[in-house]
Amino acid sequence: MSKIVLVTGCAGFIGSHLVDELLGKGFEVVGTDWHQTMQKSILNPKIKFYDLDVRKKQDKKLDEIMEGVDTVFHCAAYAAEIMSLYKPAFITETNVVGSVQMIESAIRQNVERFVFLSSNSIYGYQSKCPYPEEVEKQPDDIYAVGKLATEQMLQILAKVHEMDYTIIRPHNVFGPRQNISDPYRNVIGIWMNRIMRGKKPVVYGDGLQERAFTYIEDLVKPTVKAGTSNAGKNEIFNIGTDENVSLNNAARIVCEAMDFDKGVDYVPGRLQEVKISYPSHEKAKKKLGFVPEWSFEKGVKAMADWVKTQKPQRFKYFKSVEIENKMPITWKNKSL
């Protein structure tokens, strides 16, 4: 078992939950996040923390952070799929360049294993659902292309430099601590924040899109097991729930959990958005003993209970985008 674990994005949604799970398993945890984007209130005080912008070339600082680390859980990213069509350079710099710099340092410091939090988005449109890890990938946006490219670079560098890896492909994760003020990602949080502000949830398109929304605990526990055991050594896993839900049903369940009875608003659909997407988790079940425990409705109730303890928040829009053409109207008008 690894002793010292580094979690990047440790004061973000998924990263902070991973920190708690790792500490609970007895690991010593080191964490990195960037002060301008991190959620300071969820930074665990029990870890050794470094303020780090992954986009900047900082070999000396990275090597200092990596020294003595056995395993890296790399969560730091900006996970906004559709927004990547309008800020492609920013998304690529953050997600791809930042990831490669982490991999480089891990290799230089002889880290035993690099665990990469990738994305289900790399699959794009699939003619059959659920789909296993080995199907042909058809990424439909810049974020997904970057995640797939990073997976491939990690595998190549790990092979050449004899470092083990584990790749996790989560999908549509939600739960307490999720950033509800980001208008570009986290649909469950966006809906709940709008409701707290007295506004209807917004559904893009006809609402018949289907997703397998994953409650945070159903991601974190198997991810830690995969990243710290022989069962996950040099393996790739889809991890998440088996329950696919239409956006119309998801919005209805969110409204019920938030005690909101005014319905939803529909706006034009977004470009490059896959209609139906949910992967198979048979590999994780077989190799990790993974069994999803949270239904969508149960998870939404738990997240709603947490959201109700928060204050309504204004959505934080980018001051500028790289390409404004064909951007969703809610983002262009800043009307969420």
N, C-alpha and C positions, 0 to 999 in steps of 0.2 A: 504493500500500500504506500502511495506517495505521502510524504510528510508535509511539504510546503507547497501551497497552491496559489497561483496568481489568477485573479479574476479581473479582466478588463471590463470597463463599464460597470464597476461594482456599485455605483450609486444610481443605476438605472433600474428599470422594471425587472427584467429577467436576471440581470447580474446581482441585484441585491438579494433576491430569493436564493440564488445559487450560493451566495456567501453564507446565508443563514443555514442552508442545508449542509454545506461543507464544515462549518464550525460545529454543527450538531453531530457530525460524524467524527469529530476529533482532529480535523486538519488545522494546521496553522495557515492563515489566509493573509495574503498580501493583495491589495487592490489598487487599480488605477481608474481615474475618471477625470473629466475636464471641468473645471469650476464654472465655466460659462454655460454648460448644458446639463450638468449633473443635478439630481434632486437631493440637495444637501440634507433634507430631513430624513432620508432613508439610508444614509451612509452609516454602516455599522461601526460603532466606536471600538470594537474588539479587534479590528484588523489594522495592519500597517498600511497607511494610505499614501499614494503619490498622485499629485495633480499633474495630469499629462494630456496634451492634445495629440492624438494619434496621427494626425495629418502631418505633423512637423517632423523633420529628420532630426532625431535626437539619440544617436547611437550610444553615446556615453551614458546618458541618463537611463536609456532602456536597458543597457547591459548591467547597470547598477541595480535596477529593479529586478532583473531576471536572475541575478546571482543567488545561487543556492536553491532556486525554485525547481521542483520536480515536475509539476504539471501546470500548464497554462489553460485556463478556460477563457477563450477570446469571445466576448459578447459585444464589445464596443462597436457600434455601427449606427447609421441612421436608416432605420427600416421603413422607408416610405416608397413603396413600389411605384405608384402612379406619379408621384411628385418627381421621381427620377427622370421622367420624360421631359421635365421642365427645368430641372437643375442637374443635368447629367454630370457635369464636371465636379460639382460639389459632392454628389453622391459617390462618384468614383474615387475621388481623392480621399474621402472619409472612410469608405468601406474597403476599397481595394488597396490603395497605397498604405493606409494605416495598418491593414492586416498583414501585408507583406513585410513591413518594417518590424512588426511583432514576431513574425516567423523567423526573420533574419536573426534577431537578437536571441530568440530561443535556441536557435542552432549554435550561435557563437558561445552561449553559456551552458551548452550541453544539457538542456532541458530534456527530460525523458519522454514526455508526451505533450502534444499540442492538441487541445480540444477546440474545434471550430464550430461556433453556432452559425450554421448556414441558413437556408430558407427553403420551404416548400415551393416558393415562387419559381425556382429554377426549372420545374417541370413544365410550366406553361400549360398550353392546351393538351389534354390527353383524351383520346377517343374512348378509353375505358377507365372507369373509376371503381374501386380504389386501385392505385398503381403502386408497384414495388419500386425499390430503390434503383434497380438497374435499367428501367425503361429509358428510351431516348429522351434527352432533355430538349425542351423547346421554349426557352425563356422569352417572355414577351415584353420586357422592359429593361431599362438600364441597370436598375437595382439587381434584378435576377441574373443578368449577364455577369455582373460583377461578383455576385456570390458564387456562381458556377466557376468563373475564372479563378477565384481565390481557392476554391476546393481543389482545382486541378494543380495550381501552383504549390499548394501545401503538399499534395501527394508526391509531386515531382521532387521538391526540395527535401521532403522527409526521406524519400528513398535514397537520394544521392548522399545525404548527410547522416543517415541512419538514426533518425528521430521517429518515434512512434506518433501516430495521430489517431484521433477519433473525430468523425464529422457527424453533427446532429442537424437534422432538417426539421425544425419546428413548423407549426402552422397555426396562424390566427390565435395567438396566445392572448389571454386576458386575465384580469384579476386585480386584487388590491395592489396599490403602488403604481399602477399604470398611469402614464402622463395623460391627463384628460384635457389638457389645454392645447394640445397639438392638433391643428385642423387637418393635417395631411395623412394621419395614420391612427390606428387604434379605434375602429368604428364603434365598439361597445362603449368606450370612454367618451367619445365624441357625443354619442346619443345621450348618455347619462348627464354630461355637462350641459347640453342644450336643455334637457328637461329641468335641471336645477335652475336654469336661467329663464324658465317659463316658455321655452320654445319646443316645437315638435322635432322629433328625430328626422333627419334627412336621409332618404334612400335614393341612391343613384340608379337610374334605369327603372325596370319593372319590378325589382325586388325578388325575382325568381332565381337569382344567383344562389348557388349552394356552396357552403363552406363547412368544414369541420372545426368549429371553434374549440380551443383547448384551454382549460383552466390551468393556471400557472403550476399548481402542484403536480399535475399529470405530465408536465414537462421536466420540472426540476429534479424530482427523485430519480427517474431513469437516466437523466443526463449525467448526474453525479455518478451513478453506478457504471454507466458506459465509459465515462472518462477516467475512472480510477480502478477499474478491474480488468483482468485479462480478457473478459468476454467482449470488451469494446476495443481491444487493441487492433489498430489498423482497420477499423470497420466504419461503415456508414449506416446511420439509422434514421428512418422516419420516426418521429415521436410526437404523439398527440392523441386526440380522441377519435373514436370510430363513428361518432354521431354527427352526421352532416345535417345542416339546418339551412333553410332558405332565409334570405335576408328579411323577407316579409315576416316570417315566423320569429326570427331573432328579434326584430324590432318590437313585435307584439309582446314577447316575453320580457324584454327590457322595460317596456312601458308598465307592465304589470308589476314588476319588481320595484319600480320607482313610483308606484301609485299615481300613474299619469294616464288620463283617459281621453286625451284630445287627438289621438291618432298620429299620423306621420305626414310629412311633406315629400313629394316625389320631384326630382329634378332630372335633367337629361343624363344618360349614362356616360361613363368615362371611357376614353379610348384605351384599348389594349387590356381591358379587364376580362379575365377568364370567367366564363359563365358558371361552370361546375368544376370544382377542384377538391379532391380529398384523397390522400394516399393510404396505402396499406401499412399496417404496423406489425405484420406477421413476423418479420425478422426480429424486431425488438422484443416481441412476446416470447419468441423461441430462445434467443440468446441472453436476454436480460430478465426474463420472467415478468415482463411489463404487462400490467393490466390497468387500463384507464379506470379511475375511480369516480370521476366527477361528471355528472350529466351537465348539459348546457344550462338547464334551468336552475340546478343547484349552484353552479358556478356563478351565474348571473345574480342570483340572490345574495351570495356571499360578497360579490363585488359591489352590488348596490348598497348593502349594509355599510361597507367601507366608504363609498362615495358620499353617502348621506352625512358622514362625519367631516367631510371636507367643505370648503367654501366654493360656491360657483366661481368659475374662472373664465376670464376673457381668453379667447383663442389667440395664440401668438403666431402671427403670420410673418413670413420672410419679408424683409424690407424690399427685396428685389429678387427676381428669378432670372435665369439665364435665357429661357425661351418662354415668352408669354402666349404665343400663338396656340390656339385650341385648348387652352387651360380650362378646367372645369369652372363653371360660372361662380360657384360658391367660393372658390379660391381667388378668382380674378376680382370679384366684387367684395371679397372679405366679408361675406354675409352669413357665415355659420353662427 
